[in-house]
């Protein structure tokens, strides 16, 4: 019975994730969306690196210090210094936090930076694009957010989106 509950919860979470960022550009979705507790993975616990690399089914990817996969959002603009994922979107795609203004990386060759995220906290960027977690990823190496709505992408160590 616990397996069925877990499956139902996973399906519900996936449905929320798909609907959270489906509002047309320029509109605001104010409906409350519960945040998943598995997305608050702290950075910086892998040898002090906030971002590092790992092998996955998609090849080598960027992960945080706990091994959680990070993503890009196509609606963000490189170098703009802002995230476009707010409200319900940010509940399903939380920002990857920055522990300092000088992030430590291991194996990541793209340019790492820090912006102020939509929640007012520091958010990591790679090649000028904000980085996010996916609420549907529950374990290191999960890539469940890959290609969601054809706007969310796992990140390669050089900073390219993996399509």
Helices and strands as residue ranges (DSSP letters): H 2-20, G 37-39, E 51-56, E 59-64, E 71-73, H 88-92, E 112-116, E 122-126, E 129-130, G 148-150, E 152-154
